[in-house]
Amino acid sequence: MMQRVLVLDHNSAARKALTAALKRLGFDVLGAGDLDELDAALARGRSDVLLLELQLPDVYGNDLVPWLRETRHVDRPILLYANRAADELHRLAEECGADGFVRKTGRPDEAAAHVERFLTGGDA
């Protein structure tokens, strides 16, 4: 069965580029650009990992992690996704209860490979 990645990023061009990179690696991908689309994607079925962009218009991504865990009962891995220094992302992930992070470097194939490593037992 194909693994599914749910990508939440309000930047449609970045989301489409990452979606394409993940699909090239054989993943099924659901994309969401805002909280309503995220809710709809969560309702469509279980994803193996959620990739949440930190800087969303309506909410800061790391504030979303506890809400997803407590209100939506999301028990699958959640990775933060942002163009920040690795040490800052590591700290934010630990503080909010995310399972790791992926740096948003402008190279979607690199980010997709990082997600793949995480899902095969590597660090995120």
C-alpha positions as CSV (number, residue, x, y, z in Angstrom):
1,M,0.0,0.0,0.0
2,M,1.3,3.5,-0.9
3,Q,2.2,5.7,2.0
4,R,0.3,9.0,2.2
5,V,1.7,12.4,3.1
6,L,-0.5,15.3,4.1
7,V,1.1,18.6,3.3
8,L,-0.2,21.9,4.8
9,D,1.3,24.9,3.2
10,H,-0.5,28.2,2.4
11,N,1.9,28.9,-0.5
12,S,0.3,27.0,-3.4
13,A,3.5,27.0,-5.6
14,A,5.6,25.6,-2.8
15,R,2.9,23.0,-1.9
16,K,2.6,21.9,-5.6
17,A,6.4,21.6,-6.0
18,L,6.7,19.5,-2.8
19,T,3.7,17.4,-3.8
20,A,5.3,16.7,-7.2
21,A,8.6,15.7,-5.5
22,L,6.8,13.4,-3.0
23,K,4.8,11.8,-5.9
24,R,8.1,11.1,-7.8
25,L,9.2,9.1,-4.8
26,G,6.0,7.1,-4.9
27,F,3.9,8.7,-2.2
28,D,0.2,9.5,-2.3
29,V,-0.1,13.2,-1.3
30,L,-2.9,15.2,0.0
31,G,-2.4,19.0,0.0
32,A,-4.0,21.7,2.1
33,G,-3.6,25.4,1.9
34,D,-5.6,26.4,5.0
35,L,-7.3,25.0,8.1
36,D,-10.5,24.2,6.3
37,E,-8.7,22.2,3.7
38,L,-6.7,20.5,6.4
39,D,-9.9,19.4,8.1
40,A,-11.2,18.1,4.8
41,A,-8.0,16.2,4.1
42,L,-8.0,14.7,7.6
43,A,-11.6,13.5,6.9
44,R,-10.6,11.9,3.6
45,G,-8.5,9.3,5.4
46,R,-5.4,8.5,7.4
47,S,-2.1,9.9,6.3
48,D,1.2,8.3,7.4
49,V,2.7,11.7,8.2
50,L,1.6,15.3,8.3
51,L,4.0,18.0,7.2
52,L,2.9,21.4,8.6
53,E,4.3,24.7,7.4
54,L,5.0,27.0,10.4
55,Q,4.0,30.3,9.0
56,L,0.3,30.1,8.2
57,P,-2.0,33.1,7.8
58,D,-4.5,32.0,10.5
59,V,-2.3,30.1,13.0
60,Y,1.3,29.4,13.7
61,G,2.1,25.8,12.8
62,N,3.6,24.8,16.1
63,D,0.4,26.0,17.8
64,L,-1.5,23.6,15.5
65,V,0.3,20.5,16.7
66,P,-1.3,20.3,20.2
67,W,-4.7,21.1,18.7
68,L,-4.3,18.3,16.2
69,R,-3.3,15.9,18.9
70,E,-5.9,16.9,21.5
71,T,-8.9,18.0,19.4
72,R,-8.5,15.9,16.2
73,H,-6.8,13.0,18.0
74,V,-4.1,12.8,15.4
75,D,-1.7,10.0,16.5
76,R,0.4,9.8,13.4
77,P,3.7,11.6,13.0
78,I,3.7,15.4,12.5
79,L,6.7,17.2,11.1
80,L,7.2,20.9,11.1
81,Y,8.2,22.5,7.8
82,A,9.8,25.9,7.6
83,N,12.7,27.9,6.3
84,R,14.4,28.2,9.7
85,A,17.7,27.1,11.2
86,A,17.8,23.5,12.2
87,D,18.4,24.2,15.9
88,E,15.3,26.5,16.0
89,L,13.1,23.9,14.3
90,H,14.4,21.2,16.6
91,R,13.5,23.3,19.6
92,L,10.1,24.2,18.3
93,A,9.3,20.6,17.4
94,E,10.2,19.5,21.0
95,E,8.2,22.3,22.5
96,C,5.0,21.6,20.6
97,G,5.1,17.8,20.5
98,A,5.9,17.4,16.8
99,D,7.9,14.3,15.8
100,G,10.5,16.2,13.9
101,F,11.1,18.8,11.2
102,V,12.0,19.3,7.6
103,R,13.8,22.4,6.5
104,K,12.1,24.3,3.7
105,T,15.1,25.2,1.6
106,G,13.5,25.8,-1.8
107,R,14.6,22.4,-3.0
108,P,11.5,20.2,-2.8
109,D,13.3,17.0,-3.9
110,E,15.5,17.4,-0.8
111,A,12.5,17.9,1.5
112,A,10.8,14.9,0.0
113,A,13.8,12.8,0.5
114,H,13.9,13.9,4.1
115,V,10.3,12.8,4.5
116,E,11.1,9.5,2.9
117,R,14.1,8.9,5.3
118,F,11.8,9.7,8.3
119,L,9.1,7.2,7.1
120,T,11.8,4.5,6.7
121,G,13.0,4.9,10.3
122,G,15.5,7.7,10.0
123,D,15.6,10.9,11.9
124,A,13.5,14.0,11.1
